Amino acid sequence: MPESIKSAADIKTAPFDPRFPNQNQTRHCYQSYVDFHRCQKVRGETYEPCNYFKRVYKSLCPNEWVDKWDTQRSEGSFAGRI
């Protein structure tokens, strides 16, 4: 298990967000990814509430998307505003 998951009770899915009421959670995934990195940029990497967005995007986003976005961010070609 990853270090953030210490027991089965720690496994949670993303809670309901009224900004994304439909079944298709693609926008919710993308927005949570961007919000996590914005939060870290503004508040610093040790700011604990930023991890909420990380849990949400890790729960909703396919790993391939996250890998692609991480690569794009490191190359400076990511389309989102962070």
N, CA, C and O atoms as a CHARMM CRD file, in Angstrom:
* protein
*
  328
    1    1 MET  N      0.84400  -1.18700   0.00000 PROA 1      0.00000
    2    1 MET  CA     0.00000   0.00000   0.00000 PROA 1      0.00000
    3    1 MET  C      0.88400   1.24300   0.00000 PROA 1      0.00000
    4    1 MET  O      1.97500   1.22900   0.57000 PROA 1      0.00000
    5    2 PRO  N      0.41500   2.32700  -0.64200 PROA 2      0.00000
    6    2 PRO  CA     1.16600   3.58200  -0.59400 PROA 2      0.00000
    7    2 PRO  C      1.27700   4.09100   0.84100 PROA 2      0.00000
    8    2 PRO  O      0.48800   3.72400   1.71100 PROA 2      0.00000
    9    3 GLU  N      2.27600   4.94500   1.06600 PROA 3      0.00000
   10    3 GLU  CA     2.52800   5.41200   2.42400 PROA 3      0.00000
   11    3 GLU  C      1.37600   6.22900   3.00400 PROA 3      0.00000
   12    3 GLU  O      1.23100   6.28600   4.22500 PROA 3      0.00000
   13    4 SER  N      0.55500   6.86400   2.16700 PROA 4      0.00000
   14    4 SER  CA    -0.55900   7.65500   2.67900 PROA 4      0.00000
   15    4 SER  C     -1.73700   6.78300   3.13700 PROA 4      0.00000
   16    4 SER  O     -2.61400   7.26300   3.85600 PROA 4      0.00000
   17    5 ILE  N     -1.76400   5.51700   2.73100 PROA 5      0.00000
   18    5 ILE  CA    -2.84000   4.59700   3.11800 PROA 5      0.00000
   19    5 ILE  C     -2.30200   3.64500   4.17300 PROA 5      0.00000
   20    5 ILE  O     -1.45600   2.79700   3.89200 PROA 5      0.00000
   21    6 LYS  N     -2.80400   3.80000   5.38700 PROA 6      0.00000
   22    6 LYS  CA    -2.32200   2.97600   6.48600 PROA 6      0.00000
   23    6 LYS  C     -3.26700   1.82300   6.81200 PROA 6      0.00000
   24    6 LYS  O     -2.85200   0.82200   7.39600 PROA 6      0.00000
   25    7 SER  N     -4.55100   1.96500   6.43100 PROA 7      0.00000
   26    7 SER  CA    -5.52200   0.89500   6.65100 PROA 7      0.00000
   27    7 SER  C     -6.61200   0.99400   5.58700 PROA 7      0.00000
   28    7 SER  O     -6.66200   1.95400   4.81700 PROA 7      0.00000
   29    8 ALA  N     -7.46900   0.00400   5.56000 PROA 8      0.00000
   30    8 ALA  CA    -8.55700  -0.00300   4.58100 PROA 8      0.00000
   31    8 ALA  C     -9.52700   1.15100   4.81500 PROA 8      0.00000
   32    8 ALA  O    -10.19600   1.58600   3.87800 PROA 8      0.00000
   33    9 ALA  N     -9.61700   1.64900   6.03200 PROA 9      0.00000
   34    9 ALA  CA   -10.50800   2.76200   6.34600 PROA 9      0.00000
   35    9 ALA  C    -10.01300   4.07300   5.73400 PROA 9      0.00000
   36    9 ALA  O    -10.79400   5.01500   5.60000 PROA 9      0.00000
   37   10 ASP  N     -8.73500   4.15400   5.36000 PROA 10     0.00000
   38   10 ASP  CA    -8.17300   5.36100   4.76900 PROA 10     0.00000
   39   10 ASP  C     -8.48700   5.48800   3.28100 PROA 10     0.00000
   40   10 ASP  O     -8.25600   6.54500   2.69500 PROA 10     0.00000
   41   11 ILE  N     -9.00800   4.43200   2.66200 PROA 11     0.00000
   42   11 ILE  CA    -9.31100   4.46500   1.23900 PROA 11     0.00000
   43   11 ILE  C    -10.67300   5.13200   1.05100 PROA 11     0.00000
   44   11 ILE  O    -11.69400   4.65700   1.54700 PROA 11     0.00000
   45   12 LYS  N    -10.65600   6.24700   0.32000 PROA 12     0.00000
   46   12 LYS  CA   -11.88800   7.00300   0.09500 PROA 12     0.00000
   47   12 LYS  C    -11.91700   7.46500  -1.35100 PROA 12     0.00000
   48   12 LYS  O    -10.87300   7.66900  -1.97000 PROA 12     0.00000
   49   13 THR  N    -13.11400   7.62700  -1.88200 PROA 13     0.00000
   50   13 THR  CA   -13.26000   8.20400  -3.21200 PROA 13     0.00000
   51   13 THR  C    -13.53000   9.69300  -3.06600 PROA 13     0.00000
   52   13 THR  O    -13.71800  10.20000  -1.96000 PROA 13     0.00000
   53   14 ALA  N    -13.54500  10.37100  -4.17500 PROA 14     0.00000
   54   14 ALA  CA   -13.79300  11.81200  -4.15500 PROA 14     0.00000
   55   14 ALA  C    -15.22200  12.08800  -3.71400 PROA 14     0.00000
   56   14 ALA  O    -16.14700  11.41300  -4.16600 PROA 14     0.00000
   57   15 PRO  N    -15.41700  13.06800  -2.83800 PROA 15     0.00000
   58   15 PRO  CA   -16.78100  13.39900  -2.41900 PROA 15     0.00000
   59   15 PRO  C    -17.51800  14.15300  -3.52100 PROA 15     0.00000
   60   15 PRO  O    -16.90900  14.61000  -4.48800 PROA 15     0.00000
   61   16 PHE  N    -18.81500  14.27700  -3.36800 PROA 16     0.00000
   62   16 PHE  CA   -19.63600  14.99900  -4.34100 PROA 16     0.00000
   63   16 PHE  C    -19.21100  16.46300  -4.38900 PROA 16     0.00000
   64   16 PHE  O    -18.99900  17.09100  -3.35100 PROA 16     0.00000
   65   17 ASP  N    -19.09000  16.99300  -5.58200 PROA 17     0.00000
   66   17 ASP  CA   -18.78000  18.40200  -5.78000 PROA 17     0.00000
   67   17 ASP  C    -19.88300  18.99000  -6.65500 PROA 17     0.00000
   68   17 ASP  O    -20.03800  18.56700  -7.80000 PROA 17     0.00000
   69   18 PRO  N    -20.65300  19.95000  -6.14900 PROA 18     0.00000
   70   18 PRO  CA   -21.78100  20.47300  -6.92600 PROA 18     0.00000
   71   18 PRO  C    -21.37200  21.18300  -8.21500 PROA 18     0.00000
   72   18 PRO  O    -22.21900  21.43000  -9.07300 PROA 18     0.00000
   73   19 ARG  N    -20.09200  21.51400  -8.36600 PROA 19     0.00000
   74   19 ARG  CA   -19.64000  22.12700  -9.62300 PROA 19     0.00000
   75   19 ARG  C    -19.61700  21.10700 -10.75600 PROA 19     0.00000
   76   19 ARG  O    -19.61200  21.48300 -11.92800 PROA 19     0.00000
   77   20 PHE  N    -19.60400  19.80900 -10.41300 PROA 20     0.00000
   78   20 PHE  CA   -19.52000  18.74000 -11.40300 PROA 20     0.00000
   79   20 PHE  C    -20.61500  17.70600 -11.12600 PROA 20     0.00000
   80   20 PHE  O    -20.32400  16.62300 -10.61900 PROA 20     0.00000
   81   21 PRO  N    -21.88000  18.03100 -11.45600 PROA 21     0.00000
   82   21 PRO  CA   -22.99600  17.16700 -11.06800 PROA 21     0.00000
   83   21 PRO  C    -23.21000  15.94600 -11.95800 PROA 21     0.00000
   84   21 PRO  O    -23.96700  15.05100 -11.58200 PROA 21     0.00000
   85   22 ASN  N    -22.57700  15.88000 -13.11000 PROA 22     0.00000
   86   22 ASN  CA   -22.83700  14.79800 -14.05400 PROA 22     0.00000
   87   22 ASN  C    -21.97000  13.57100 -13.79200 PROA 22     0.00000
   88   22 ASN  O    -21.02400  13.61700 -13.00500 PROA 22     0.00000
   89   23 GLN  N    -22.30700  12.48900 -14.45800 PROA 23     0.00000
   90   23 GLN  CA   -21.53500  11.26000 -14.29900 PROA 23     0.00000
   91   23 GLN  C    -20.12300  11.40600 -14.83500 PROA 23     0.00000
   92   23 GLN  O    -19.18000  10.86600 -14.25600 PROA 23     0.00000
   93   24 ASN  N    -19.96600  12.13300 -15.93600 PROA 24     0.00000
   94   24 ASN  CA   -18.64800  12.30000 -16.53300 PROA 24     0.00000
   95   24 ASN  C    -17.80000  13.19500 -15.62900 PROA 24     0.00000
   96   24 ASN  O    -18.08100  14.38400 -15.48300 PROA 24     0.00000
   97   25 GLN  N    -16.78300  12.62600 -15.03400 PROA 25     0.00000
   98   25 GLN  CA   -15.95700  13.33800 -14.06000 PROA 25     0.00000
   99   25 GLN  C    -14.63200  13.81700 -14.64200 PROA 25     0.00000
  100   25 GLN  O    -13.70500  14.11800 -13.89000 PROA 25     0.00000
  101   26 THR  N    -14.52800  13.89300 -15.96300 PROA 26     0.00000
  102   26 THR  CA   -13.28800  14.31300 -16.59900 PROA 26     0.00000
  103   26 THR  C    -12.88800  15.72300 -16.17100 PROA 26     0.00000
  104   26 THR  O    -11.73100  15.95600 -15.82300 PROA 26     0.00000
  105   27 ARG  N    -13.82100  16.65400 -16.19200 PROA 27     0.00000
  106   27 ARG  CA   -13.50700  18.03100 -15.79000 PROA 27     0.00000
  107   27 ARG  C    -13.12800  18.10300 -14.31700 PROA 27     0.00000
  108   27 ARG  O    -12.23600  18.86200 -13.93800 PROA 27     0.00000
  109   28 HSD  N    -13.79900  17.32000 -13.49200 PROA 28     0.00000
  110   28 HSD  CA   -13.48300  17.28600 -12.06000 PROA 28     0.00000
  111   28 HSD  C    -12.05700  16.77600 -11.86100 PROA 28     0.00000
  112   28 HSD  O    -11.31000  17.31900 -11.04700 PROA 28     0.00000
  113   29 CYS  N    -11.68900  15.75900 -12.58600 PROA 29     0.00000
  114   29 CYS  CA   -10.32900  15.20800 -12.53300 PROA 29     0.00000
  115   29 CYS  C     -9.31600  16.28700 -12.89000 PROA 29     0.00000
  116   29 CYS  O     -8.38400  16.54700 -12.12900 PROA 29     0.00000
  117   30 TYR  N     -9.49800  16.91100 -14.04000 PROA 30     0.00000
  118   30 TYR  CA    -8.55000  17.92100 -14.53100 PROA 30     0.00000
  119   30 TYR  C     -8.47700  19.11400 -13.57800 PROA 30     0.00000
  120   30 TYR  O     -7.38600  19.58900 -13.26400 PROA 30     0.00000
  121   31 GLN  N     -9.61800  19.59600 -13.12200 PROA 31     0.00000
  122   31 GLN  CA    -9.63900  20.75900 -12.23900 PROA 31     0.00000
  123   31 GLN  C     -8.96300  20.45300 -10.90900 PROA 31     0.00000
  124   31 GLN  O     -8.28500  21.31700 -10.35500 PROA 31     0.00000
  125   32 SER  N     -9.13100  19.26200 -10.39500 PROA 32     0.00000
  126   32 SER  CA    -8.48000  18.88300  -9.14300 PROA 32     0.00000
  127   32 SER  C     -6.97000  18.80200  -9.32000 PROA 32     0.00000
  128   32 SER  O     -6.22100  19.19400  -8.42600 PROA 32     0.00000
  129   33 TYR  N     -6.51700  18.29900 -10.46200 PROA 33     0.00000
  130   33 TYR  CA    -5.08000  18.25100 -10.75400 PROA 33     0.00000
  131   33 TYR  C     -4.50200  19.66600 -10.78100 PROA 33     0.00000
  132   33 TYR  O     -3.47000  19.93600 -10.16500 PROA 33     0.00000
  133   34 VAL  N     -5.17000  20.55400 -11.49300 PROA 34     0.00000
  134   34 VAL  CA    -4.70000  21.94000 -11.58800 PROA 34     0.00000
  135   34 VAL  C     -4.76300  22.61500 -10.21500 PROA 34     0.00000
  136   34 VAL  O     -3.82800  23.31800  -9.83200 PROA 34     0.00000
  137   35 ASP  N     -5.84700  22.41200  -9.47700 PROA 35     0.00000
  138   35 ASP  CA    -5.98600  23.02300  -8.15000 PROA 35     0.00000
  139   35 ASP  C     -4.90300  22.54900  -7.19300 PROA 35     0.00000
  140   35 ASP  O     -4.39600  23.34200  -6.39900 PROA 35     0.00000
  141   36 PHE  N     -4.54000  21.27800  -7.25100 PROA 36     0.00000
  142   36 PHE  CA    -3.48000  20.76200  -6.38700 PROA 36     0.00000
  143   36 PHE  C     -2.16600  21.48600  -6.65600 PROA 36     0.00000
  144   36 PHE  O     -1.49000  21.91900  -5.72400 PROA 36     0.00000
  145   37 HSD  N     -1.80900  21.61500  -7.91800 PROA 37     0.00000
  146   37 HSD  CA    -0.53000  22.24300  -8.24000 PROA 37     0.00000
  147   37 HSD  C     -0.55700  23.75500  -8.01800 PROA 37     0.00000
  148   37 HSD  O      0.46800  24.34700  -7.67800 PROA 37     0.00000
  149   38 ARG  N     -1.70800  24.38000  -8.20400 PROA 38     0.00000
  150   38 ARG  CA    -1.83800  25.80500  -7.85700 PROA 38     0.00000
  151   38 ARG  C     -1.67500  25.99800  -6.36200 PROA 38     0.00000
  152   38 ARG  O     -0.96600  26.90200  -5.92000 PROA 38     0.00000
  153   39 CYS  N     -2.32600  25.15400  -5.58800 PROA 39     0.00000
  154   39 CYS  CA    -2.26000  25.24300  -4.13000 PROA 39     0.00000
  155   39 CYS  C     -0.81700  25.09000  -3.65600 PROA 39     0.00000
  156   39 CYS  O     -0.36200  25.84000  -2.79200 PROA 39     0.00000
  157   40 GLN  N     -0.10600  24.12900  -4.21400 PROA 40     0.00000
  158   40 GLN  CA     1.29100  23.93700  -3.82500 PROA 40     0.00000
  159   40 GLN  C      2.15500  25.12400  -4.23000 PROA 40     0.00000
  160   40 GLN  O      3.07900  25.49600  -3.50600 PROA 40     0.00000
  161   41 LYS  N      1.86300  25.70900  -5.36300 PROA 41     0.00000
  162   41 LYS  CA     2.63800  26.85700  -5.83500 PROA 41     0.00000
  163   41 LYS  C      2.42600  28.06500  -4.91600 PROA 41     0.00000
  164   41 LYS  O      3.37200  28.78600  -4.59900 PROA 41     0.00000
  165   42 VAL  N      1.17600  28.27700  -4.49300 PROA 42     0.00000
  166   42 VAL  CA     0.84500  29.44300  -3.67500 PROA 42     0.00000
  167   42 VAL  C      1.20300  29.22200  -2.20600 PROA 42     0.00000
  168   42 VAL  O      1.79100  30.09600  -1.56900 PROA 42     0.00000
  169   43 ARG  N      0.85000  28.06200  -1.67400 PROA 43     0.00000
  170   43 ARG  CA     1.00500  27.79400  -0.24400 PROA 43     0.00000
  171   43 ARG  C      2.27800  27.05300   0.13800 PROA 43     0.00000
  172   43 ARG  O      2.66900  27.05200   1.30500 PROA 43     0.00000
  173   44 GLY  N      2.92200  26.42800  -0.83100 PROA 44     0.00000
  174   44 GLY  CA     4.10800  25.63700  -0.53300 PROA 44     0.00000
  175   44 GLY  C      3.78400  24.15900  -0.49800 PROA 44     0.00000
  176   44 GLY  O      2.63400  23.76500  -0.30800 PROA 44     0.00000
  177   45 GLU  N      4.80200  23.35500  -0.68300 PROA 45     0.00000
  178   45 GLU  CA     4.59100  21.90800  -0.79100 PROA 45     0.00000
  179   45 GLU  C      4.22800  21.23800   0.52800 PROA 45     0.00000
  180   45 GLU  O      3.73600  20.11000   0.52500 PROA 45     0.00000
  181   46 THR  N      4.45600  21.89900   1.64100 PROA 46     0.00000
  182   46 THR  CA     4.17300  21.28400   2.93700 PROA 46     0.00000
  183   46 THR  C      2.78700  21.65400   3.47000 PROA 46     0.00000
  184   46 THR  O      2.42900  21.23700   4.57100 PROA 46     0.00000
  185   47 TYR  N      2.01000  22.41700   2.72600 PROA 47     0.00000
  186   47 TYR  CA     0.68100  22.83200   3.16800 PROA 47     0.00000
  187   47 TYR  C     -0.28800  21.65500   3.04100 PROA 47     0.00000
  188   47 TYR  O     -0.64000  21.24900   1.93300 PROA 47     0.00000
  189   48 GLU  N     -0.70800  21.12300   4.16300 PROA 48     0.00000
  190   48 GLU  CA    -1.48900  19.88200   4.22600 PROA 48     0.00000
  191   48 GLU  C     -2.83900  19.92400   3.49600 PROA 48     0.00000
  192   48 GLU  O     -3.18100  18.93600   2.84600 PROA 48     0.00000
  193   49 PRO  N     -3.62900  21.01400   3.56500 PROA 49     0.00000
  194   49 PRO  CA    -4.92300  21.01800   2.86500 PROA 49     0.00000
  195   49 PRO  C     -4.82700  20.82300   1.34900 PROA 49     0.00000
  196   49 PRO  O     -5.82000  20.45300   0.72300 PROA 49     0.00000
  197   50 CYS  N     -3.67100  21.05900   0.74900 PROA 50     0.00000
  198   50 CYS  CA    -3.50500  20.81300  -0.69200 PROA 50     0.00000
  199   50 CYS  C     -3.68400  19.33100  -1.01800 PROA 50     0.00000
  200   50 CYS  O     -4.07100  18.97900  -2.13200 PROA 50     0.00000
  201   51 ASN  N     -3.40600  18.48000  -0.06000 PROA 51     0.00000
  202   51 ASN  CA    -3.49500  17.04300  -0.30900 PROA 51     0.00000
  203   51 ASN  C     -4.92300  16.57900  -0.59100 PROA 51     0.00000
  204   51 ASN  O     -5.12000  15.49700  -1.14500 PROA 51     0.00000
  205   52 TYR  N     -5.91900  17.38400  -0.21700 PROA 52     0.00000
  206   52 TYR  CA    -7.31000  17.05500  -0.57400 PROA 52     0.00000
  207   52 TYR  C     -7.43800  16.94500  -2.09300 PROA 52     0.00000
  208   52 TYR  O     -8.00500  15.97800  -2.60300 PROA 52     0.00000
  209   53 PHE  N     -6.91400  17.92900  -2.80800 PROA 53     0.00000
  210   53 PHE  CA    -6.99500  17.92100  -4.27400 PROA 53     0.00000
  211   53 PHE  C     -6.21400  16.74300  -4.85600 PROA 53     0.00000
  212   53 PHE  O     -6.61800  16.15500  -5.85900 PROA 53     0.00000
  213   54 LYS  N     -5.10700  16.41000  -4.22600 PROA 54     0.00000
  214   54 LYS  CA    -4.31400  15.27600  -4.70200 PROA 54     0.00000
  215   54 LYS  C     -5.10100  13.97600  -4.55600 PROA 54     0.00000
  216   54 LYS  O     -5.11500  13.15300  -5.47200 PROA 54     0.00000
  217   55 ARG  N     -5.75700  13.78600  -3.40900 PROA 55     0.00000
  218   55 ARG  CA    -6.56500  12.58100  -3.21300 PROA 55     0.00000
  219   55 ARG  C     -7.67500  12.49700  -4.25200 PROA 55     0.00000
  220   55 ARG  O     -7.97000  11.41800  -4.76600 PROA 55     0.00000
  221   56 VAL  N     -8.29400  13.64200  -4.56400 PROA 56     0.00000
  222   56 VAL  CA    -9.38800  13.65600  -5.53200 PROA 56     0.00000
  223   56 VAL  C     -8.87500  13.29000  -6.91400 PROA 56     0.00000
  224   56 VAL  O     -9.45100  12.42500  -7.57500 PROA 56     0.00000
  225   57 TYR  N     -7.80300  13.93200  -7.36300 PROA 57     0.00000
  226   57 TYR  CA    -7.35100  13.62400  -8.72500 PROA 57     0.00000
  227   57 TYR  C     -6.74900  12.23000  -8.81500 PROA 57     0.00000
  228   57 TYR  O     -6.84200  11.59700  -9.86600 PROA 57     0.00000
  229   58 LYS  N     -6.13900  11.73600  -7.75400 PROA 58     0.00000
  230   58 LYS  CA    -5.63200  10.35300  -7.77100 PROA 58     0.00000
  231   58 LYS  C     -6.78700   9.35700  -7.83000 PROA 58     0.00000
  232   58 LYS  O     -6.64300   8.26700  -8.38300 PROA 58     0.00000
  233   59 SER  N     -7.92300   9.73000  -7.26300 PROA 59     0.00000
  234   59 SER  CA    -9.09200   8.85700  -7.26700 PROA 59     0.00000
  235   59 SER  C     -9.81100   8.87300  -8.61400 PROA 59     0.00000
  236   59 SER  O    -10.31900   7.84300  -9.05800 PROA 59     0.00000
  237   60 LEU  N     -9.85700  10.03100  -9.26400 PROA 60     0.00000
  238   60 LEU  CA   -10.65700  10.18100 -10.47400 PROA 60     0.00000
  239   60 LEU  C     -9.88000  10.02700 -11.77900 PROA 60     0.00000
  240   60 LEU  O    -10.43100   9.52700 -12.76100 PROA 60     0.00000
  241   61 CYS  N     -8.63500  10.43700 -11.81200 PROA 61     0.00000
  242   61 CYS  CA    -7.88300  10.51100 -13.07200 PROA 61     0.00000
  243   61 CYS  C     -7.18700   9.19500 -13.40700 PROA 61     0.00000
  244   61 CYS  O     -6.64000   8.53900 -12.52100 PROA 61     0.00000
  245   62 PRO  N     -7.20500   8.81400 -14.66300 PROA 62     0.00000
  246   62 PRO  CA    -6.39200   7.66400 -15.08400 PROA 62     0.00000
  247   62 PRO  C     -4.90300   7.98900 -14.92800 PROA 62     0.00000
  248   62 PRO  O     -4.48400   9.12400 -15.15500 PROA 62     0.00000
  249   63 ASN  N     -4.11700   7.00000 -14.54300 PROA 63     0.00000
  250   63 ASN  CA    -2.68400   7.21400 -14.31000 PROA 63     0.00000
  251   63 ASN  C     -1.96600   7.72700 -15.54900 PROA 63     0.00000
  252   63 ASN  O     -1.01700   8.50300 -15.43700 PROA 63     0.00000
  253   64 GLU  N     -2.40500   7.30700 -16.72100 PROA 64     0.00000
  254   64 GLU  CA    -1.75600   7.75000 -17.96100 PROA 64     0.00000
  255   64 GLU  C     -1.90400   9.25800 -18.13900 PROA 64     0.00000
  256   64 GLU  O     -0.97500   9.93000 -18.58800 PROA 64     0.00000
  257   65 TRP  N     -3.06400   9.78200 -17.78900 PROA 65     0.00000
  258   65 TRP  CA    -3.27800  11.23000 -17.89900 PROA 65     0.00000
  259   65 TRP  C     -2.35100  11.97900 -16.95600 PROA 65     0.00000
  260   65 TRP  O     -1.72200  12.96500 -17.34100 PROA 65     0.00000
  261   66 VAL  N     -2.27200  11.50500 -15.72000 PROA 66     0.00000
  262   66 VAL  CA    -1.43600  12.17800 -14.72100 PROA 66     0.00000
  263   66 VAL  C      0.02900  12.14000 -15.15800 PROA 66     0.00000
  264   66 VAL  O      0.73900  13.13900 -15.04300 PROA 66     0.00000
  265   67 ASP  N      0.48000  10.99300 -15.65600 PROA 67     0.00000
  266   67 ASP  CA     1.86400  10.88900 -16.14200 PROA 67     0.00000
  267   67 ASP  C      2.11000  11.86600 -17.28800 PROA 67     0.00000
  268   67 ASP  O      3.14800  12.52600 -17.33800 PROA 67     0.00000
  269   68 LYS  N      1.15900  11.95500 -18.19800 PROA 68     0.00000
  270   68 LYS  CA     1.29000  12.86000 -19.33800 PROA 68     0.00000
  271   68 LYS  C      1.32700  14.31900 -18.86700 PROA 68     0.00000
  272   68 LYS  O      2.15500  15.10000 -19.33600 PROA 68     0.00000
  273   69 TRP  N      0.44200  14.68200 -17.95300 PROA 69     0.00000
  274   69 TRP  CA     0.41000  16.05200 -17.44600 PROA 69     0.00000
  275   69 TRP  C      1.68200  16.38400 -16.67300 PROA 69     0.00000
  276   69 TRP  O      2.19400  17.49900 -16.77700 PROA 69     0.00000
  277   70 ASP  N      2.19900  15.42700 -15.89700 PROA 70     0.00000
  278   70 ASP  CA     3.45200  15.65600 -15.16500 PROA 70     0.00000
  279   70 ASP  C      4.60400  15.90200 -16.13500 PROA 70     0.00000
  280   70 ASP  O      5.43400  16.78400 -15.91600 PROA 70     0.00000
  281   71 THR  N      4.64600  15.11500 -17.20600 PROA 71     0.00000
  282   71 THR  CA     5.68200  15.29200 -18.22600 PROA 71     0.00000
  283   71 THR  C      5.54600  16.66100 -18.88700 PROA 71     0.00000
  284   71 THR  O      6.54100  17.36000 -19.08400 PROA 71     0.00000
  285   72 GLN  N      4.32500  17.04000 -19.22700 PROA 72     0.00000
  286   72 GLN  CA     4.09900  18.34200 -19.85000 PROA 72     0.00000
  287   72 GLN  C      4.48200  19.49100 -18.91900 PROA 72     0.00000
  288   72 GLN  O      5.04700  20.48800 -19.36600 PROA 72     0.00000
  289   73 ARG  N      4.17700  19.35600 -17.62400 PROA 73     0.00000
  290   73 ARG  CA     4.56400  20.40100 -16.67500 PROA 73     0.00000
  291   73 ARG  C      6.07100  20.54300 -16.58200 PROA 73     0.00000
  292   73 ARG  O      6.59900  21.65500 -16.55400 PROA 73     0.00000
  293   74 SER  N      6.77000  19.40000 -16.53400 PROA 74     0.00000
  294   74 SER  CA     8.23000  19.45600 -16.43200 PROA 74     0.00000
  295   74 SER  C      8.87600  20.01600 -17.69900 PROA 74     0.00000
  296   74 SER  O      9.95500  20.60500 -17.63400 PROA 74     0.00000
  297   75 GLU  N      8.22600  19.83800 -18.85000 PROA 75     0.00000
  298   75 GLU  CA     8.74800  20.36800 -20.10800 PROA 75     0.00000
  299   75 GLU  C      8.28600  21.80100 -20.36600 PROA 75     0.00000
  300   75 GLU  O      8.78000  22.45800 -21.28200 PROA 75     0.00000
  301   76 GLY  N      7.33900  22.28500 -19.55900 PROA 76     0.00000
  302   76 GLY  CA     6.83100  23.63900 -19.73400 PROA 76     0.00000
  303   76 GLY  C      5.78300  23.77800 -20.80100 PROA 76     0.00000
  304   76 GLY  O      5.53000  24.88700 -21.27100 PROA 76     0.00000
  305   77 SER  N      5.15500  22.67200 -21.20400 PROA 77     0.00000
  306   77 SER  CA     4.15400  22.72100 -22.26600 PROA 77     0.00000
  307   77 SER  C      2.73900  22.39000 -21.78200 PROA 77     0.00000
  308   77 SER  O      1.85100  22.14000 -22.59600 PROA 77     0.00000
  309   78 PHE  N      2.52500  22.38700 -20.46500 PROA 78     0.00000
  310   78 PHE  CA     1.19900  22.06800 -19.92800 PROA 78     0.00000
  311   78 PHE  C      0.23700  23.19900 -20.24400 PROA 78     0.00000
  312   78 PHE  O      0.57300  24.36900 -20.05800 PROA 78     0.00000
  313   79 ALA  N     -0.95000  22.86500 -20.71600 PROA 79     0.00000
  314   79 ALA  CA    -1.91500  23.86300 -21.18800 PROA 79     0.00000
  315   79 ALA  C     -2.61500  24.60400 -20.05600 PROA 79     0.00000
  316   79 ALA  O     -3.07900  25.72600 -20.25400 PROA 79     0.00000
  317   80 GLY  N     -2.69900  24.00000 -18.88000 PROA 80     0.00000
  318   80 GLY  CA    -3.42400  24.62700 -17.77800 PROA 80     0.00000
  319   80 GLY  C     -2.65200  25.77000 -17.14200 PROA 80     0.00000
  320   80 GLY  O     -1.43000  25.85400 -17.26000 PROA 80     0.00000
  321   81 ARG  N     -3.37900  26.64500 -16.47000 PROA 81     0.00000
  322   81 ARG  CA    -2.75300  27.76200 -15.76000 PROA 81     0.00000
  323   81 ARG  C     -2.48900  27.36400 -14.32900 PROA 81     0.00000
  324   81 ARG  O     -3.41100  27.22600 -13.52500 PROA 81     0.00000
  325   82 ILE  N     -1.23100  27.18200 -14.02200 PROA 82     0.00000
  326   82 ILE  CA    -0.85800  26.80700 -12.65700 PROA 82     0.00000
  327   82 ILE  C     -0.08900  27.95200 -12.04500 PROA 82     0.00000
  328   82 ILE  O      0.33300  27.86600 -10.89200 PROA 82     0.00000
